[in-house]
Amino acid sequence: MSAIEDRLGHHFANPDLLTEALTHRSAADARGGQLDSNERLEFLGDRVLGLVMAEWLIERFPAEREGNLTRRLSSVVASEALARVGETMGLGEAIRIPPGEERTGLRARQTVMADAVEALLGAIYRDGGLAAARGVIRRHWVALLDADVKPPVSAKNRLQEYTLGRGLGLPQYRLVSAAGPSHAPLFVIAVLAAGREAEGTGDSKRAAELAAAEAWLLGVET
């Protein structure tokens, strides 16, 4: 684990927290509850990340209004961003899942990586406090902030701006299907806008909605 700690820039006084942060629920279930999964630390890390990023965004963009800050925050705490950060941390092979799940592609799921990153932040907060968590976040998220010179706009927001700007009303999203086990779900969501429908898939409802909006917009552009 020392290599991961080196990349994180935080060495754990309590290494059990690091082990817990990297234990997916499927691994805990496979051991009959003998291991703690990373879900509780993920819950904590999500709040820590939101607080530190909100503080940082206000500091970095002192002239921006709340709406732009909200869009920036949503972008840098989204699953896609968390997964990219997790890749730079080298977490992929360190996440603990049962051998049988290797064949299902569970390890490669974006949400698995994103959840592990949030759990790590929760573990760092518990191990070293807010200052330690802030240091790790600022080290690993700075590239994402530097990349977005302008406030990012998600596909859902772009679709809504497109339809409202043309007097077409709000896009309507509906769940088409939900499949897979609870630790590895797959959602299909359809969006209806201006009389045309498009579908998207994802391992969370939000990801599927974004994919559906992107597919709808792609149909307009082509």
N, C-alpha and C positions, 0 to 999 in steps of 0.2 A: 504493500500500500504506500510505501514511502515515495515511489515515483509519482503517484497521484498527488500526494501531499506537496511534493516539490512543484508540480505544475499548478496546483491550487494557490500555492504561496501561504499555506497554513498547515502546521504540524499539530496533530491532535494530542492534547494532554490525556484525553479519554478516547483511545482508538476504537472502543466499542461503538461510539457514535458514528464513526466512519463506516464501520461494518453494517450498522443498521441502515444508514442512508443509502447504501448500495444494494440492499436486499429487497428485491421486488416481491410483491405479495404472493405471486405464484410459488416462489422459493419458500416463503414462510408457510404457505398452505401445504406444500409437499412435505414439510418437516413436522406436520401435525401441531403447529403452533409453538414449536420449540424455539423458533427464531422470531424476532420482531421485524415486521415489514417496515418499509420506509414511509408508510402513509401518514403517520402522525408528524414525522419530521417534514414531510412535504407540505402539510397543512401550515406548519410554522414557517417554513422557508418562503412560501408564497407571500405571507404577510411581511416578512423581513425584506424581501426583494421589493415589494411595492413601496414600502416606506423609504428605503434607501434610494430607490430610483426617483421617487417623487421629490425628495430632498435635493437630489443631484440635478434633476431637470430644472427646477426653479433656480438653482445656482448657475447652471450653464446657459440658460435662456431667460435672462431676467426681464426681457421686454415682451415675451410671448404671453398671449392670453390663455385662459384656462382650457379652451377648446383644443388649441394646438398642443398644449402640454399633455392633455388627455390622450390625443392621438399618438404622440410620441411614446407615452407610457404603455399604451396598449400594444404598440409595435414591439417594444423591447422586452416585454414580459410574456409575449405570445409563445405558444409551443414551438413554433418554427425557430424563433430567436433562441429559446432555451436549448433546443436540440443542437443548434449551431455552436453555442457556447460549450455544451457537453462534449461535442466532438473535439473542440480545441483543448479541452481538459483531458481528453483521452479516456473517457469513462466507459466507452462501449463494451469492451471485454471485461471490465471490472464489475459490471452490474450482475448480481447473482440471480440466476433463474434456473429452474430445474433442467436437467439434461434433455428431457422429453420435449421441452419447449423450444429447444434450439432449432428443431426441424420446422417449426411453425412460423419462424421469422419474427418471434416476439421481440428479440433483442433489437431488431432493426426498426421497430416502431418508434415514430417520433415522440409519442406521448410517454413511452417508457423512459427514453432519454431525458425528456423535459421534466418528468416527475423526479428522476434521480437528481437532477441539478437543483431543483427546489429543495429536495430532502437534504442535499449537501449543505445548502445555505442554512437550513434549519439546524443541522448538526454543528456547523461552524458557530452559529449564534449561541447555541447552548454550551459549546466548548470554550469559546473565547469572548462572547459578548458581541454587542452591536459594532464596536470598533473593528473587530476581526472580520465580521461579515461585510462591513462597508469596504474594507480594504480589498477583499476578494472580489466583490461585485465591481468595484471601480477598475480593478485590474483586468477583468475578463469581459466587461461590457463596453469598455471605452471604444473599441473598434465599431460596435454597432451604432453608438451615438455619433461617432465621427462620419459614418457612412451616410447618415440621414441629415443632409444640410437643411432640407425643407421637411416640415412635418409629414410623415407618411400617411397615405390614405389607403385603407384596406379595400379589397374588392367589394365587400358589402357596402361600404360607404360610397364607393365610386358608382355602384349600380343605383343606389338610392339617389345620389345627386343627378344621375342621368335621367331617371324616371320622373323625379319631382321637377327637374328643370324643364321637362317637356309636358308637364301637366298630366302625367300618366299614373299618378298615385304611388303608394308605397309597394315595394316588392313583398310578396307573400311566400313564406317558407313553410314547408311541411315535411314531416318525417315520413320517408317512403318505407324504410326497413331498418332494423337493428339486429345484428347477428353477432355470433361469437361469444366466448366466455366473458365474464365481467372484467377480468384482468386484461382482455385483449379484444375489445369490441370493434365492430365495423358498422358505421352508420351510412345510410344513403338518404340524402335530403334533396328535395326539389324546390326550385324557386320559380314562381310565376310572376312575370312582369310584362306589361304591355301586351298581354295575350299570348306570350311565348314562354315556354317552360324549359328549364335546363336542370340537370342533375349533377350532384357531386358526391364523392365518397370521402370518408375520413375516419380516423380512429377516435374522434370526438365529434360531438354535434357541431361545435364551432368550426372545426376544420372542414367538415362536410358542407356547412353553409358557405364558407369562404370558397370552397371548390366549386359549388353550384353557381355562386355569383360570378366567379371567374369564367366559368363555362358560358354563362349567359352573355357576358361582355365580349367574349371571344367570338360568339356568333354574330355580334353586331359589327365587329371589326373586320371579319372575313367576308 
